[in-house]
Amino acid sequence: MNPGPYLLPHRWKLCISNCFGVDASSFISRDLTPPANGIAGHEGGADVLLSFLQNKVKPLVARRLYESRGATVGREALYGHSYGGLLSLYALFTRTDMFTCILASSRSVWWNEGYIVTEERRFREKVDCKNSSPSLMLFVANEEQTPTRSRGEGEDEYNRRLRRHRGLHMVDNVISMNSRLERSARLERLSIRVYHGEDHETVVACSLNRGLATFLDDWPLV
């Protein structure tokens, strides 16, 4: 985890990143997926990772920030892409007080037959919730559901890829979730952005830059 502080007048901005290598698919599946019925043996470690962030990382950052700069932690956000987006939503729905804002990019709602929608419903239906009302930014690329044909890609190959992408309903899922959460009034603020001309890989830069800029500089959401 690499801290990166950015100093503005009277205010520090600190980003903590947790990145997986390109060959770390087994760790991604283990650490970023929620515990749920029907999961594979190497999945379901999201609670372990979130507890580590809550009980180890956040106190460490707060202590070092105070010791080095005399500053205290204010607003906190969690960004995640793909399975990381799934983890971010799981944190929002099950640990509502953990972060001020969740930034969920291309989150894998399709995982385990849409399990995260079950957690979303529980979140929306809670009547004994605390005073905390976090905010949520949702990001997705339109080509995650309707990809364009690549140069040199055969028609049959493209049609197979198109069917796979459409079957995941990436854009439809985020729009539907946004609508349900908007009606629930459980969130302080909620925004959605669909990036046209971007795909599952290129939308990372779009969502991360826009999400952090909004959270750090353009807060509150409008």
N, CA, C and O of each residue as an XYZ file, in Angstrom:
888
protein
N       0.841     -1.180      0.000
C       0.000      0.000      0.000
C       0.884      1.239      0.000
O       1.779      1.369      0.835
N       0.635      2.135     -0.924
C       1.497      3.285     -1.103
C       0.740      4.577     -0.849
O      -0.147      4.929     -1.626
N       1.076      5.307      0.243
C       0.399      6.561      0.504
C       0.929      7.653     -0.399
O       2.131      7.716     -0.660
N       0.054      8.507     -0.875
C       0.470      9.625     -1.711
C      -0.204     10.897     -1.272
O      -1.354     11.125     -1.649
N       0.464     11.762     -0.475
C      -0.170     12.977      0.013
C      -0.081     14.107     -1.006
O       0.925     14.245     -1.701
N      -1.131     14.911     -1.094
C      -1.170     16.070     -1.968
C      -1.587     17.259     -1.120
O      -2.669     17.250     -0.533
N      -0.751     18.276     -1.048
C      -0.988     19.393     -0.146
C      -1.663     20.542     -0.861
O      -1.183     21.011     -1.893
N      -2.776     20.994     -0.313
C      -3.438     22.216     -0.715
C      -3.520     23.097      0.520
O      -3.350     22.597      1.632
N      -3.773     24.386      0.363
C      -3.851     25.264      1.528
C      -4.827     24.733      2.576
O      -6.011     24.542      2.302
N      -4.306     24.500      3.784
C      -5.099     24.114      4.947
C      -5.729     22.727      4.821
O      -6.583     22.367      5.630
N      -5.326     21.953      3.830
C      -5.993     20.665      3.681
C      -5.060     19.654      3.023
O      -4.445     19.932      1.993
N      -4.966     18.472      3.640
C      -4.192     17.376      3.067
C      -5.124     16.404      2.369
O      -6.249     16.161      2.804
N      -4.620     15.856      1.272
C      -5.349     14.805      0.567
C      -4.437     13.588      0.503
O      -3.314     13.668      0.005
N      -4.913     12.492      0.996
C      -4.090     11.295      1.102
C      -4.784     10.131      0.411
O      -5.927      9.798      0.722
N      -4.071      9.515     -0.535
C      -4.614      8.362     -1.259
C      -3.825      7.115     -0.877
O      -2.596      7.108     -0.950
N      -4.517      6.078     -0.478
C      -3.905      4.794     -0.147
C      -4.361      3.782     -1.187
O      -5.561      3.575     -1.368
N      -3.418      3.155     -1.868
C      -3.787      2.221     -2.934
C      -3.430      0.792     -2.557
O      -2.418      0.536     -1.904
N      -4.269     -0.117     -2.975
C      -4.025     -1.549     -2.808
C      -4.204     -2.189     -4.175
O      -5.332     -2.379     -4.632
N      -3.098     -2.523     -4.829
C      -3.143     -2.993     -6.214
C      -2.749     -4.463     -6.304
O      -1.879     -4.932     -5.571
N      -3.399     -5.175     -7.210
C      -3.078     -6.573     -7.480
C      -2.312     -6.666     -8.794
O      -2.597     -5.927     -9.737
N      -1.341     -7.573     -8.857
C      -0.596     -7.794    -10.082
C      -1.458     -8.453    -11.144
O      -2.539     -8.967    -10.860
N      -0.961     -8.428    -12.373
C      -1.740     -8.975    -13.486
C      -1.925    -10.487    -13.367
O      -2.840    -11.045    -13.974
N      -1.072    -11.152    -12.597
C      -1.172    -12.606    -12.450
C      -1.777    -12.992    -11.102
O      -1.581    -14.111    -10.627
N      -2.508    -12.067    -10.492
C      -3.027    -12.298     -9.142
C      -4.522    -12.579     -9.135
O      -5.224    -12.185     -8.204
N      -5.012    -13.259    -10.169
C      -6.453    -13.483    -10.276
C      -7.004    -14.262     -9.088
O      -8.129    -14.015     -8.654
N      -6.219    -15.204     -8.556
C      -6.712    -15.991     -7.423
C      -6.878    -15.126     -6.184
O      -7.814    -15.321     -5.410
N      -5.960    -14.157     -5.989
C      -6.072    -13.261     -4.846
C      -7.238    -12.295     -5.019
O      -7.926    -11.960     -4.055
N      -7.458    -11.849     -6.261
C      -8.581    -10.959     -6.538
C      -9.889    -11.662     -6.209
O     -10.753    -11.094     -5.542
N     -10.035    -12.893     -6.674
C     -11.254    -13.655     -6.402
C     -11.434    -13.897     -4.911
O     -12.558    -13.867     -4.411
N     -10.356    -14.132     -4.207
C     -10.448    -14.411     -2.772
C     -10.774    -13.162     -1.967
O     -11.673    -13.180     -1.126
N     -10.052    -12.085     -2.221
C     -10.123    -10.910     -1.355
C     -11.278     -9.972     -1.658
O     -11.725     -9.253     -0.764
N     -11.772     -9.954     -2.883
C     -12.729     -8.926     -3.279
C     -14.167     -9.413     -3.395
O     -15.060     -8.618     -3.685
N     -14.407    -10.691     -3.178
C     -15.767    -11.217     -3.317
C     -16.394    -11.472     -1.949
O     -15.714    -11.924     -1.028
N     -17.687    -11.185     -1.815
C     -18.373    -11.369     -0.532
C     -18.564    -12.841     -0.196
O     -18.561    -13.689     -1.088
N     -18.730    -13.148      1.087
C     -19.107    -14.508      1.468
C     -20.561    -14.735      1.088
O     -21.419    -13.924      1.437
N     -20.852    -15.802      0.392
C     -22.215    -16.048     -0.075
C     -22.386    -17.519     -0.391
O     -21.410    -18.223     -0.649
N     -23.600    -17.975     -0.372
C     -23.888    -19.353     -0.760
C     -23.539    -19.568     -2.229
O     -23.776    -18.701     -3.070
N     -22.979    -20.726     -2.520
C     -22.687    -21.074     -3.896
C     -21.354    -20.591     -4.419
O     -21.054    -20.782     -5.598
N     -20.535    -19.962     -3.567
C     -19.253    -19.464     -4.053
C     -18.239    -20.598     -4.134
O     -18.382    -21.640     -3.494
N     -17.205    -20.357     -4.946
C     -16.120    -21.324     -5.063
C     -15.246    -21.265     -3.812
O     -15.314    -20.311     -3.037
N     -14.427    -22.299     -3.630
C     -13.603    -22.377     -2.435
C     -12.587    -21.267     -2.303
O     -12.153    -20.953     -1.194
N     -12.194    -20.656     -3.432
C     -11.183    -19.606     -3.383
C     -11.809    -18.215     -3.346
O     -11.106    -17.225     -3.550
N     -13.115    -18.115     -3.091
C     -13.791    -16.826     -3.058
C     -14.335    -16.539     -1.659
O     -14.298    -17.394     -0.774
N     -14.843    -15.309     -1.479
C     -15.570    -14.990     -0.256
C     -14.783    -14.328      0.848
O     -15.199    -14.390      2.005
N     -13.647    -13.688      0.540
C     -12.827    -13.089      1.589
C     -13.032    -11.604      1.807
O     -12.194    -10.961      2.439
N     -14.116    -11.040      1.304
C     -14.316     -9.589      1.389
C     -14.359     -9.085      2.823
O     -13.806     -8.026      3.120
N     -15.006     -9.825      3.717
C     -15.096     -9.371      5.107
C     -13.725     -9.325      5.773
O     -13.452     -8.448      6.592
N     -12.874    -10.267      5.418
C     -11.521    -10.279      5.980
C     -10.762     -9.035      5.535
O     -10.109     -8.381      6.348
N     -10.845     -8.707      4.250
C     -10.147     -7.534      3.742
C     -10.717     -6.253      4.331
O      -9.959     -5.364      4.719
N     -12.028     -6.142      4.403
C     -12.638     -4.931      4.953
C     -12.308     -4.764      6.431
O     -12.094     -3.642      6.892
N     -12.263     -5.856      7.176
C     -11.878     -5.779      8.586
C     -10.428     -5.339      8.729
O     -10.089     -4.583      9.640
N      -9.576     -5.812      7.830
C      -8.176     -5.380      7.828
C      -8.073     -3.878      7.566
O      -7.316     -3.178      8.238
N      -8.830     -3.389      6.595
C      -8.821     -1.956      6.310
C      -9.336     -1.158      7.502
O      -8.768     -0.126      7.860
N     -10.411     -1.641      8.112
C     -11.034     -0.919      9.216
C     -10.179     -0.937     10.478
O     -10.026      0.091     11.138
N      -9.627     -2.086     10.815
C      -8.963     -2.265     12.104
C      -7.458     -2.051     12.070
O      -6.848     -1.810     13.111
N      -6.845     -2.135     10.887
C      -5.397     -1.994     10.782
C      -4.984     -0.772      9.966
O      -4.242      0.085     10.447
N      -5.468     -0.702      8.734
C      -5.002      0.349      7.830
C      -5.487      1.727      8.265
O      -4.687      2.656      8.376
N      -6.776      1.869      8.510
C      -7.312      3.183      8.857
C      -6.713      3.742     10.148
O      -6.354      4.919     10.171
N      -6.586      2.956     11.227
C      -5.927      3.485     12.428
C      -4.465      3.853     12.196
O      -3.979      4.846     12.738
N      -3.758      3.046     11.383
C      -2.360      3.345     11.084
C      -2.232      4.662     10.335
O      -1.386      5.490     10.672
N      -3.062      4.857      9.327
C      -3.032      6.097      8.556
C      -3.363      7.284      9.449
O      -2.699      8.319      9.379
N      -4.378      7.143     10.282
C      -4.778      8.240     11.168
C      -3.654      8.603     12.135
O      -3.399      9.782     12.381
N      -2.990      7.598     12.678
C      -1.912      7.853     13.625
C      -0.728      8.539     12.954
O      -0.193      9.517     13.476
N      -0.325      8.029     11.806
C       0.831      8.618     11.120
C       0.517     10.013     10.595
O       1.389     10.882     10.578
N      -0.716     10.230     10.171
C      -1.101     11.555      9.701
C      -1.031     12.559     10.835
O      -0.586     13.691     10.643
N      -1.464     12.154     12.006
C      -1.429     13.063     13.154
C       0.001     13.279     13.631
O       0.387     14.401     13.958
N       0.790     12.202     13.672
C       2.163     12.316     14.156
C       3.028     13.147     13.223
O       3.893     13.892     13.685
N       2.812     13.033     11.924
C       3.671     13.723     10.960
C       3.187     15.129     10.622
O       3.999     16.008     10.334
N       1.867     15.350     10.653
C       1.327     16.640     10.226
C       0.408     17.292     11.245
O      -0.049     18.417     11.039
N       0.135     16.608     12.327
C      -0.791     17.157     13.301
C      -2.204     17.260     12.771
O      -2.996     18.072     13.250
N      -2.521     16.442     11.785
C      -3.834     16.500     11.141
C      -4.672     15.297     11.543
O      -4.145     14.256     11.935
N      -5.964     15.455     11.440
C      -6.891     14.365     11.718
C      -7.630     13.975     10.441
O      -7.754     14.772      9.512
N      -8.108     12.759     10.411
C      -8.811     12.256      9.237
C     -10.214     12.851      9.177
O     -10.930     12.899     10.177
N     -10.589     13.304      7.978
C     -11.928     13.832      7.767
C     -12.760     12.859      6.962
O     -13.071     11.763      7.428
N     -13.117     13.254      5.765
C     -13.911     12.384      4.891
C     -13.044     11.259      4.319
O     -11.862     11.453      4.034
N     -13.647     10.091      4.159
C     -12.943      8.937      3.610
C     -13.788      8.301      2.510
O     -15.007      8.180      2.639
N     -13.127      7.897      1.431
C     -13.821      7.260      0.309
C     -13.122      5.953     -0.049
O     -11.932      5.777      0.213
N     -13.876      5.051     -0.647
C     -13.334      3.785     -1.144
C     -13.662      3.667     -2.622
O     -14.828      3.716     -3.016
N     -12.617      3.511     -3.443
C     -12.794      3.310     -4.884
C     -12.486      1.865     -5.230
O     -11.533      1.280     -4.714
N     -13.303      1.293     -6.111
C     -13.027     -0.051     -6.594
C     -13.530     -0.225     -8.014
O     -14.561      0.330     -8.395
N     -12.786     -1.007     -8.799
C     -13.154     -1.268    -10.191
C     -13.328     -2.764    -10.396
O     -12.555     -3.562     -9.865
N     -14.341     -3.146    -11.163
C     -14.622     -4.547    -11.475
C     -14.925     -5.313    -10.184
O     -15.890     -4.975     -9.498
N     -14.141     -6.326     -9.833
C     -14.359     -6.994     -8.552
C     -14.155     -6.017     -7.399
O     -14.785     -6.146     -6.350
N     -13.274     -5.043     -7.597
C     -13.103     -4.005     -6.583
C     -14.366     -3.174     -6.420
O     -14.691     -2.737     -5.316
N     -15.082     -2.957     -7.528
C     -16.365     -2.270     -7.451
C     -17.392     -3.092     -6.694
O     -18.217     -2.550     -5.959
N     -17.336     -4.403     -6.880
C     -18.197     -5.309     -6.120
C     -17.898     -5.199     -4.628
O     -18.817     -5.123     -3.812
N     -16.618     -5.189     -4.273
C     -16.215     -5.030     -2.876
C     -16.699     -3.699     -2.319
O     -17.179     -3.635     -1.188
N     -16.574     -2.636     -3.109
C     -16.988     -1.312     -2.651
C     -18.477     -1.286     -2.330
O     -18.887     -0.730     -1.311
N     -19.284     -1.887     -3.199
C     -20.722     -1.945     -2.939
C     -21.023     -2.795     -1.706
O     -21.904     -2.459     -0.914
N     -20.296     -3.883     -1.549
C     -20.494     -4.731     -0.374
C     -20.178     -3.957      0.903
O     -20.881     -4.090      1.905
N     -19.125     -3.152      0.864
C     -18.789     -2.318      2.019
C     -19.902     -1.317      2.306
O     -20.276     -1.114      3.460
N     -20.425     -0.701      1.266
C     -21.509      0.268      1.437
C     -22.739     -0.378      2.062
O     -23.332      0.175      2.989
N     -23.118     -1.535      1.562
C     -24.370     -2.158      1.993
C     -24.274     -2.830      3.358
O     -25.282     -2.955      4.052
N     -23.082     -3.262      3.752
C     -22.949     -4.017      5.004
C     -22.184     -3.274      6.091
O     -22.302     -3.616      7.268
N     -21.399     -2.260      5.718
C     -20.634     -1.467      6.695
C     -20.841      0.010      6.368
O     -19.911      0.719      5.983
N     -22.054      0.438      6.530
C     -22.478      1.750      6.054
C     -21.660      2.889      6.641
O     -21.473      3.911      5.981
N     -21.171      2.739      7.858
C     -20.443      3.816      8.525
C     -18.952      3.826      8.207
O     -18.231      4.685      8.715
N     -18.477      2.920      7.402
C     -17.034      2.766      7.213
C     -16.435      3.870      6.351
O     -15.309      4.301      6.599
N     -17.170      4.337      5.339
C     -16.657      5.367      4.440
C     -17.715      6.441      4.207
O     -18.916      6.178      4.262
N     -17.238      7.660      3.945
C     -18.143      8.758      3.627
C     -18.750      8.581      2.252
O     -19.912      8.917      2.023
N     -17.949      8.048      1.334
C     -18.400      7.915     -0.050
C     -17.814      6.653     -0.673
O     -16.679      6.272     -0.386
N     -18.599      6.018     -1.520
C     -18.169      4.839     -2.264
C     -18.121      5.194     -3.744
O     -19.059      5.784     -4.279
N     -17.023      4.832     -4.400
C     -16.855      5.040     -5.835
C     -16.774      3.656     -6.474
O     -15.749      2.981     -6.373
N     -17.841      3.238     -7.123
C     -17.925      1.881     -7.674
C     -17.900      1.937     -9.192
O     -18.825      2.448     -9.823
N     -16.826      1.404     -9.770
C     -16.636      1.440    -11.220
C     -16.777      0.041    -11.807
O     -16.130     -0.899    -11.346
N     -17.621     -0.094    -12.819
C     -17.785     -1.375    -13.529
C     -17.926     -2.533    -12.556
O     -17.324     -3.591    -12.738
N     -18.713     -2.325    -11.542
C     -18.817     -3.336    -10.483
C     -19.515     -4.574    -11.017
O     -20.448     -4.485    -11.815
N     -19.057     -5.706    -10.573
C     -19.474     -6.996    -11.132
C     -20.770     -7.477    -10.488
O     -20.768     -8.443     -9.726
N     -21.877     -6.800    -10.797
C     -23.166     -7.172    -10.226
C     -23.563     -8.585    -10.636
O     -24.293     -9.258     -9.908
N     -23.092     -9.039    -11.787
C     -23.449    -10.371    -12.283
C     -22.864    -11.489    -11.434
O     -23.315    -12.631    -11.527
N     -21.857    -11.179    -10.598
C     -21.151    -12.216     -9.847
C     -22.127    -13.030     -8.991
O     -23.007    -12.475     -8.334
N     -21.955    -14.339     -9.012
C     -22.742    -15.264     -8.195
C     -24.248    -15.003     -8.339
O     -24.987    -14.892     -7.360
N     -24.662    -14.910     -9.604
C     -26.075    -14.726     -9.941
C     -26.672    -13.470     -9.302
O     -27.814    -13.468     -8.841
N     -25.877    -12.413     -9.288
C     -26.372    -11.132     -8.793
C     -26.520    -11.058     -7.287
O     -27.422    -10.389     -6.784
N     -25.635    -11.744     -6.554
C     -25.744    -11.787     -5.090
C     -25.776    -10.399     -4.463
O     -26.502    -10.177     -3.494
N     -24.999     -9.461     -5.001
C     -24.884     -8.148     -4.368
C     -26.227     -7.423     -4.339
O     -26.439     -6.554     -3.494
N     -27.127     -7.769     -5.245
C     -28.458     -7.153     -5.241
C     -29.222     -7.548     -3.980
O     -30.049     -6.780     -3.487
N     -28.948     -8.742     -3.458
C     -29.559     -9.153     -2.192
C     -29.103     -8.251     -1.058
O     -29.911     -7.822     -0.234
N     -27.803     -7.963     -1.017
C     -27.284     -7.058      0.009
C     -27.828     -5.646     -0.196
O     -28.110     -4.933      0.767
N     -27.970     -5.259     -1.439
C     -28.546     -3.941     -1.723
C     -29.969     -3.841     -1.175
O     -30.338     -2.833     -0.573
N     -30.757     -4.877     -1.385
C     -32.138     -4.864     -0.900
C     -32.175     -4.767      0.624
O     -32.984     -4.022      1.177
N     -31.316     -5.505      1.297
C     -31.260     -5.423      2.757
C     -30.896     -4.020      3.205
O     -31.449     -3.501      4.175
N     -29.968     -3.414      2.493
C     -29.553     -2.049      2.804
C     -30.722     -1.085      2.637
O     -30.953     -0.232      3.494
N     -31.450     -1.215      1.549
C     -32.574     -0.313      1.288
C     -33.703     -0.499      2.286
O     -34.418      0.452      2.602
N     -33.866     -1.715      2.782
C     -34.998     -2.014      3.652
C     -34.706     -1.814      5.132
O     -35.602     -1.981      5.959
N     -33.482     -1.462      5.482
C     -33.150     -1.260      6.888
C     -33.964     -0.103      7.461
O     -34.058      0.969      6.864
N     -34.546     -0.344      8.624
C     -35.311      0.714      9.288
C     -34.637      1.160     10.577
O     -34.998      2.190     11.147
N     -33.662      0.388     11.036
C     -32.964      0.723     12.273
C     -31.558      1.220     11.982
O     -30.641      1.023     12.780
N     -31.392      1.871     10.822
C     -30.066      2.333     10.423
C     -29.621      3.493     11.298
O     -30.442      4.192     11.891
N     -28.327      3.685     11.370
C     -27.761      4.776     12.150
C     -27.898      6.078     11.373
O     -28.467      6.111     10.282
N     -27.373      7.134     11.946
C     -27.511      8.444     11.318
C     -26.652      8.595     10.074
O     -26.879      9.492      9.262
N     -25.665      7.716      9.924
C     -24.754      7.836      8.794
C     -25.478      7.630      7.469
O     -26.197      6.647      7.290
N     -25.283      8.561      6.548
C     -25.849      8.449      5.200
C     -24.726      8.692      4.206
O     -24.474      9.838      3.836
N     -24.053      7.653      3.769
C     -22.934      7.820      2.837
C     -23.421      8.222      1.456
O     -24.622      8.227      1.184
N     -22.490      8.553      0.599
C     -22.793      8.893     -0.789
C     -22.197      7.826     -1.702
O     -21.304      7.076     -1.309
N     -22.709      7.776     -2.925
C     -22.278      6.746     -3.873
C     -22.145      7.338     -5.263
O     -23.044      8.030     -5.741
N     -21.017      7.064     -5.910
C     -20.816      7.390     -7.317
C     -20.706      6.081     -8.095
O     -19.901      5.216     -7.752
N     -21.511      5.941     -9.132
C     -21.508      4.751     -9.980
C     -20.945      5.102    -11.349
O     -21.322      6.112    -11.943
N     -20.039      4.261    -11.849
C     -19.421      4.478    -13.152
C     -19.487      3.189    -13.965
O     -19.373      2.090    -13.422
N     -19.672      3.343    -15.280
C     -19.660      2.187    -16.168
C     -19.370      2.671    -17.581
O     -19.637      3.827    -17.910
N     -18.828      1.799    -18.413
C     -18.552      2.125    -19.817
C     -19.601      1.464    -20.697
O     -19.960      0.308    -20.475
N     -20.095      2.190    -21.693
C     -21.162      1.621    -22.524
C     -20.683      0.404    -23.321
O     -21.479     -0.478    -23.641
N     -19.377      0.354    -23.643
C     -18.878     -0.778    -24.425
C     -18.688     -2.033    -23.579
O     -18.308     -3.079    -24.105
N     -18.943     -1.944    -22.303
C     -18.957     -3.153    -21.484
C     -20.204     -3.989    -21.774
O     -20.244     -5.183    -21.475
N     -21.203     -3.359    -22.349
C     -22.422     -4.090    -22.713
C     -22.615     -4.185    -24.222
O     -23.123     -5.187    -24.726
N     -22.213     -3.150    -24.935
C     -22.355     -3.144    -26.399
C     -21.015     -2.773    -27.032
O     -20.852     -1.652    -27.514
N     -20.061     -3.694    -27.038
C     -18.732     -3.396    -27.570
C     -18.759     -3.203    -29.081
O     -19.570     -3.806    -29.784
N     -17.863     -2.357    -29.566
C     -17.715     -2.190    -31.007
C     -16.796     -3.283    -31.550
O     -16.013     -3.881    -30.812
N     -16.907     -3.521    -32.812
C     -16.103     -4.561    -33.449
C     -14.668     -4.085    -33.607
O     -14.421     -2.999    -34.130
N     -13.732     -4.897    -33.157
C     -12.320     -4.546    -33.230
C     -11.791     -4.717    -34.647
O     -12.328     -5.499    -35.432
N     -10.741     -3.982    -34.964
C     -10.111     -4.112    -36.274
C      -9.557     -5.526    -36.446
O      -8.826     -6.020    -35.588
N      -9.901     -6.159    -37.532
C      -9.422     -7.505    -37.809
C     -10.210     -8.603    -37.124
O      -9.894     -9.781    -37.295
N     -11.223     -8.252    -36.358
C     -12.025     -9.256    -35.660
C     -13.068     -9.848    -36.606
O     -13.825     -9.112    -37.240
N     -13.105    -11.154    -36.699
C     -14.069    -11.810    -37.570
C     -15.493    -11.623    -37.079
O     -15.728    -11.358    -35.900
N     -16.436    -11.764    -37.995
C     -17.839    -11.528    -37.638
C     -18.331    -12.517    -36.590
O     -19.019    -12.130    -35.646
N     -17.982    -13.787    -36.750
C     -18.418    -14.790    -35.782
C     -17.810    -14.528    -34.403
O     -18.488    -14.626    -33.380
N     -16.527    -14.197    -34.399
C     -15.849    -13.911    -33.137
C     -16.482    -12.699    -32.454
O     -16.714    -12.705    -31.245
N     -16.755    -11.668    -33.240
C     -17.371    -10.465    -32.679
C     -18.758    -10.765    -32.119
O     -19.105    -10.301    -31.033
N     -19.541    -11.531    -32.849
C     -20.891    -11.848    -32.388
C     -20.864    -12.645    -31.081
O     -21.719    -12.448    -30.217
N     -19.898    -13.532    -30.936
C     -19.768    -14.272    -29.677
C     -19.412    -13.326    -28.533
O     -19.968    -13.419    -27.439
N     -18.487    -12.424    -28.799
C     -18.090    -11.459    -27.765
C     -19.254    -10.534    -27.419
O     -19.467    -10.200    -26.253
N     -19.993    -10.130    -28.428
C     -21.140     -9.256    -28.201
C     -22.185     -9.949    -27.327
O     -22.752     -9.326    -26.430
N     -22.440    -11.220    -27.582
C     -23.410    -11.960    -26.769
C     -22.940    -12.084    -25.323
O     -23.736    -11.965    -24.391
N     -21.635    -12.324    -25.140
C     -21.105    -12.420    -23.772
C     -21.292    -11.103    -23.030
O     -21.755    -11.083    -21.890
N     -20.934    -10.018    -23.679
C     -21.040     -8.711    -23.028
C     -22.487     -8.354    -22.723
O     -22.801     -7.871    -21.634
N     -23.351     -8.590    -23.674
C     -24.766     -8.278    -23.450
C     -25.357     -9.135    -22.337
O     -26.239     -8.694    -21.600
N     -24.860    -10.358    -22.224
C     -25.371    -11.249    -21.187
C     -25.026    -10.812    -19.779
O     -25.700    -11.210    -18.828
N     -23.977     -9.991    -19.624
C     -23.590     -9.502    -18.302
C     -24.420     -8.297    -17.861
O     -24.489     -7.998    -16.669
N     -25.046     -7.610    -18.805
C     -25.938     -6.470    -18.496
C     -25.236     -5.410    -17.634
O     -25.826     -4.882    -16.692
N     -23.992     -5.108    -17.958
C     -23.225     -4.186    -17.125
C     -23.878     -2.812    -17.013
O     -23.992     -2.266    -15.916
N     -24.306     -2.252    -18.140
C     -24.916     -0.920    -18.117
C     -26.322     -0.988    -17.536
O     -26.694     -0.156    -16.709
N     -27.095     -1.962    -17.958
C     -28.457     -2.107    -17.433
C     -28.450     -2.261    -15.915
O     -29.286     -1.682    -15.222
N     -27.506     -3.039    -15.407
C     -27.443     -3.283    -13.966
C     -27.165     -2.011    -13.182
O     -27.784     -1.771    -12.145
N     -26.238     -1.196    -13.669
C     -25.902      0.017    -12.927
C     -27.044      1.023    -12.986
O     -27.303      1.720    -12.006
N     -27.724      1.106    -14.115
C     -28.865      2.022    -14.229
C     -30.002      1.571    -13.314
O     -30.634      2.394    -12.652
N     -30.258      0.278    -13.279
C     -31.318     -0.247    -12.415
C     -30.994     -0.038    -10.945
O     -31.861      0.362    -10.167
N     -29.751     -0.306    -10.559
C     -29.362     -0.114     -9.171
C     -29.468      1.351     -8.783
O     -29.948      1.676     -7.697
N     -29.024      2.229     -9.661
C     -29.120      3.657     -9.390
C     -30.575      4.067     -9.146
O     -30.854      4.833     -8.223
N     -31.490      3.570     -9.956
C     -32.910      3.916     -9.811
C     -33.472      3.422     -8.482
O     -34.208      4.142     -7.806
N     -33.122      2.192     -8.111
C     -33.631      1.648     -6.846
C     -33.089      2.418     -5.654
O     -33.831      2.731     -4.724
N     -31.804      2.723     -5.677
C     -31.201      3.448     -4.563
C     -31.715      4.877     -4.488
O     -31.868      5.429     -3.399
N     -31.977      5.467     -5.623
C     -32.516      6.822     -5.645
C     -33.881      6.870     -4.960
O     -34.173      7.807     -4.217
N     -34.694      5.884     -5.205
C     -36.024      5.833     -4.588
C     -35.955      5.519     -3.096
O     -36.866      5.872     -2.347
N     -34.894      4.868     -2.663
C     -34.809      4.440     -1.267
C     -34.508      5.580     -0.308
O     -34.853      5.500      0.871
N     -33.875      6.632     -0.790
C     -33.488      7.778      0.046
C     -32.541      7.376      1.178
O     -32.492      8.044      2.210
N     -31.794      6.296      0.992
C     -30.846      5.852      2.011
C     -29.486      6.522      1.890
O     -28.668      6.425      2.805
N     -29.232      7.197      0.778
C     -27.926      7.793      0.536
C     -27.999      9.308      0.634
O     -29.005      9.929      0.292
N     -26.906      9.880      1.110
C     -26.819     11.339      1.170
C     -26.860     11.931     -0.230
O     -27.633     12.845     -0.516
N     -26.003     11.384     -1.104
C     -25.978     11.825     -2.497
C     -25.667     10.618     -3.375
O     -25.012      9.667     -2.948
N     -26.149     10.680     -4.600
C     -25.994      9.564     -5.531
C     -25.789     10.120     -6.928
O     -26.511     11.017     -7.363
N     -24.794      9.577     -7.634
C     -24.562     10.004     -9.015
C     -24.240      8.794     -9.876
O     -23.779      7.769     -9.372
N     -24.482      8.913    -11.164
C     -24.195      7.848    -12.120
C     -23.602      8.473    -13.370
O     -24.033      9.538    -13.811
N     -22.603      7.797    -13.937
C     -22.010      8.275    -15.183
C     -21.702      7.081    -16.085
O     -20.999      6.152    -15.689
N     -22.237      7.125    -17.294
C     -21.968      6.109    -18.308
C     -21.018      6.721    -19.329
O     -21.361      7.711    -19.976
N     -19.836      6.148    -19.481
C     -18.826      6.676    -20.397
C     -18.965      6.012    -21.763
O     -18.764      4.805    -21.899
N     -19.307      6.797    -22.757
C     -19.456      6.281    -24.114
C     -18.088      6.243    -24.814
O     -17.270      7.150    -24.665
N     -17.871      5.182    -25.567
C     -16.602      5.015    -26.256
C     -15.510      4.410    -25.397
O     -14.374      4.281    -25.852
N     -15.827      4.033    -24.159
C     -14.852      3.404    -23.263
C     -15.256      1.956    -23.022
O     -16.411      1.576    -23.212
N     -14.268      1.145    -22.594
C     -14.539     -0.254    -22.294
C     -14.119     -0.574    -20.864
O     -13.831      0.328    -20.079
N     -14.084     -1.854    -20.533
C     -13.829     -2.257    -19.148
C     -12.447     -1.823    -18.668
O     -12.258     -1.555    -17.482
N     -11.482     -1.753    -19.583
C     -10.136     -1.346    -19.202
C      -9.980      0.176    -19.192
O      -9.452      0.741    -18.234
N     -10.434      0.828    -20.245
C     -10.191      2.268    -20.358
C     -11.033      3.088    -19.393
O     -10.679      4.226    -19.083
N     -12.129      2.540    -18.916
C     -12.981      3.302    -18.003
C     -12.343      3.462    -16.628
O     -12.785      4.292    -15.834
N     -11.314      2.681    -16.342
C     -10.635      2.814    -15.049
C     -10.115      4.236    -14.862
O     -10.377      4.871    -13.840
N      -9.378      4.730    -15.856
C      -8.821      6.080    -15.754
C      -9.926      7.125    -15.656
O      -9.822      8.076    -14.882
N     -10.980      6.945    -16.442
C     -12.094      7.905    -16.429
C     -12.747      7.967    -15.060
O     -12.937      9.046    -14.500
N     -13.087      6.813    -14.531
C     -13.821      6.775    -13.264
C     -12.952      7.180    -12.084
O     -13.417      7.871    -11.178
N     -11.694      6.755    -12.089
C     -10.805      7.097    -10.981
C     -10.528      8.594    -10.950
O     -10.609      9.220     -9.894
N     -10.200      9.170    -12.106
C      -9.915     10.603    -12.154
C     -11.141     11.430    -11.795
O     -11.056     12.354    -10.986
N     -12.287     11.099    -12.400
C     -13.496     11.860    -12.134
C     -13.974     11.661    -10.701
O     -14.401     12.608    -10.041
N     -13.897     10.421    -10.229
C     -14.355     10.136     -8.880
C     -13.537     10.843     -7.825
O     -14.095     11.454     -6.913
N     -12.211     10.770     -7.935
C     -11.357     11.430     -6.951
C     -11.464     12.942     -7.050
O     -11.490     13.628     -6.028
N     -11.525     13.470     -8.269
C     -11.659     14.918     -8.427
C     -12.950     15.410     -7.787
O     -12.972     16.454     -7.136
N     -14.018     14.655     -7.974
C     -15.297     15.037     -7.374
C     -15.227     14.964     -5.860
O     -15.658     15.887     -5.169
N     -14.688     13.873     -5.346
C     -14.645     13.692     -3.898
C     -13.701     14.682     -3.225
O     -14.017     15.218     -2.163
N     -12.547     14.925     -3.834
C     -11.537     15.761     -3.198
C     -11.741     17.253     -3.438
O     -11.449     18.065     -2.561
N     -12.241     17.619     -4.616
C     -12.292     19.035     -4.972
C     -13.695     19.586     -5.174
O     -13.949     20.753     -4.873
N     -14.600     18.775     -5.674
C     -15.922     19.275     -6.046
C     -17.006     18.829     -5.078
O     -18.188     18.832     -5.420
N     -16.613     18.454     -3.893
C     -17.584     17.985     -2.914
C     -18.366     19.160     -2.352
O     -17.770     20.221     -2.166
N     -19.651     19.046     -2.071
C     -20.430     17.817     -2.179
C     -20.921     17.576     -3.588
O     -20.873     18.467     -4.437
N     -21.392     16.372     -3.832
C     -21.974     16.049     -5.130
C     -23.193     16.922     -5.375
O     -23.912     17.285     -4.444
N     -23.412     17.249     -6.621
C     -24.594     18.038     -6.973
C     -25.415     17.264     -7.994
O     -26.461     17.741     -8.435
